[in-house]
Amino acid sequence: MYDDVAIVETFVGETTYRDVEAATYTKAIERLWNEAVTGEDARRLIVRAAQDLRN
């Protein structure tokens, strides 16, 4: 994301979106950041996921 431009990379290339289309990506990223965990909460989540994979 750069200002009003979103560059989306895929396995086969990249697509550039501007203005309204880029705003959609901005909203999606904001929602992801709002749901993200950090610090000790993130560590616990990662440890729990690793333990689940071993079982």
N, C-alpha and C positions, 0 to 999 in steps of 0.2 A: 504494500500500500504506500503510495506516494501522493500526498495531497488528494486530488480527486481522481487518481488513477489506481486501478487494481491490476496487477499482473499475476495471472494464475498459471503456474507451471504444472504440466502433466508429464506422463512418461514419454509422450511423443512430441512435446513442444510447449509453447506458451501462448496464452491469449491475453490481450490487453483490453480492459474495460474502462470506460470513462463515465463521468457524470452520474446519471441515475443508476446505471448498471454497477458502477464502482461503489455507489452508496449501499447497494445490497450486500456487497462483500464487507463493507465497513460494519454494517449492522450484525452480520454473522460473526465477525471477529469480536465485536463488543460482547455479544452473548456468550461466546466461548470464554473470554476473559472473566466474565462475571461468574461462570461456573467453575473456573480453574481453582485448584488448590495449590498452596505454596508452603514452603517451610516444612515444619514437622508434620503437618497434615499430608503433604505430598509424599514425604518419606514413608509414612505409615501406609498410604495407599499403594505405593510401589512395592513395599515389603509384602503386603498382603497379596498383591497380584502375583508376585514371584512365588510365594508359598502355594497359592492355588495352582499354579502351573506345575509344581512339583508333585502335587497330589493327584 
